[in-house]
Amino acid sequence: MTRNERWFTHVEYFGVITQGKENDTNKHFVDVGLHHLITPNFEVGGIVAFGPHDGGLNIVTNVGIGIRF
């Protein structure tokens, strides 16, 4: 694996949508992520997601690890 093959990015859309609740939730987000393969079986990464809600801009962040076994 070369040095450039260890970094990955992504852009995605996701929603948090409920149905049948007293107060239904309908929130949509677009996020960008950056991931780095430390080894072929161990990854660290994070995302920042943006979504307009309730007259403002909601921001969601997430970091995590991935282990392949």
Secondary structure as the mmCIF struct_conf table of DSSP 4:
data_model
#
loop_
_struct_conf.conf_type_id
_struct_conf.id
_struct_conf.beg_label_comp_id
_struct_conf.beg_label_asym_id
_struct_conf.beg_label_seq_id
_struct_conf.end_label_comp_id
_struct_conf.end_label_asym_id
_struct_conf.end_label_seq_id
HELX_RH_3T_P HELX_RH_3T_P1 ARG A 3 ARG A 6
STRN STRN1 TRP A 7 ILE A 17
BEND BEND1 GLY A 20 ASN A 23
STRN STRN2 ASN A 26 THR A 39
TURN_TY1_P TURN_TY1_P1 PRO A 40 ASN A 41
STRN STRN3 PHE A 42 HIS A 53
TURN_TY1_P TURN_TY1_P2 ASP A 54 GLY A 55
STRN STRN4 GLY A 56 ILE A 67
#
